[in-house]
Amino acid sequence: MIEHVPDQIDLRSDTVTQPTPGMRRAVADAEVGDDQYGEDPSVNRLQEEVARLLDTEAALFLPSGTMANQVALRALTRPGDDVLVPTGSHVVLHETGAGAANAGVQFSAIGDRGVFDADAVRVGIKPPGHIVYPPTTLLVVENTHNRAGGIVFPSVMLSGALNAAREHGLAAYLDGARLLNASIASGRSPADLARGFDLVGLSLSKGLGAPAGSMLAGSAELVARAHRYRRMAGGAMRQAGILAAAGSYALAHHVDRLADDHDNAQLLAGELLRGDDIEIDLGSVQTNIVVFDLVERRGVPDAESFVQRCRERGVLLNAFGQRTVRAVTHLDVSAEGCRAAAKIMRAIADGARS
Ligand SMILES: *Cc1c(COP(=O)(O)O)cnc(C)c1O
């Protein structure tokens, strides 16, 4: 039997998912009210669910993960502060310079490939009270780390880094856009992974498959501050329960199935490695992201042309560097789709044109 493979296999991101029929029903049935009066029951419910999930006092619903990151920066820093971030972080590379424009902070990247240990934190912190150095006031962690290939921050290293930050009076922010992927992959609870952070961001519109929305969770006091900065950013909404209902649905139905996305990423990586034109650090394929390199050899295209040719054959990807490409698995791609995509990708990497 020939299994059905869709005409287009979209591996650009886990943001491309369509709401499922069940999610659409939850949206249609959502009770709503004016959230700026605190009267949207669906938003309130989602905020309570996420606070419970992450074991925090409170949580706030925002339109996007970028806004969650930006609001967190505002809530935890002052203009002129220095913020320690992992290399290749979303907050530095994917937010069009917003950290500088909104919070007025500068970033110092520490560690390697998205992770860092306690020493890297200590070395990164500028000498406090110094006449020339900016005050380092915040540590950002990205778990999972997108550009490093969806890797999970190793837990012992993480607690060391957080302790070092605390010893020096830094606040800590977790960009957990894909925190539930980290939880499923590591077998640790979301609350466990969120512990030790002042604020935690969590995206509903990535692997969880909701059409929009992210959360910020933390103490009641910090969430109240975040509430103000959300308004300041123009992110306060009205009958937002229409969106929040999709988020609640995703938390109830789409968390355990992230394991399928992780299996599919493994499958995709394994299939890609069957040729010798693509290199992948298999150790980095821990969740739903496969970042791979096209080898430097005659006939093997660079990332731009590879992505272009794949698109012509119905496989959608993102170039992440000169010879680096990212593929992301999600709700709307099957194992069969990954196999079919890998076959096309291998042929194109090989210089074959059919
Ligand atoms: C996608 C992403 C965000 C931002 O989410 P948007 O909803 O697209 O603004 C933040 N951090 C990380 C690590 C992400 O991958």
The ligand as a Gaussian input file, in Angstrom:
#p B3LYP/6-31G(d) Opt

LIG

0 1
 C       10.015000      30.975000      18.438000
 C       10.824000      31.342000      19.585000
 C       10.543000      32.486000      20.335000
 C        9.520000      33.522000      19.924000
 O        8.281000      33.103000      19.599000
 P        7.333000      33.913000      18.583000
 O        5.989000      33.501000      19.076000
 O        7.667000      33.415000      17.224000
 O        7.555000      35.371000      18.727000
 C       11.314000      32.732000      21.448000
 N       12.310000      31.916000      21.798000
 C       12.624000      30.826000      21.103000
 C       13.741000      29.951000      21.553000
 C       11.904000      30.494000      19.961000
 O       12.241000      29.419000      19.250000

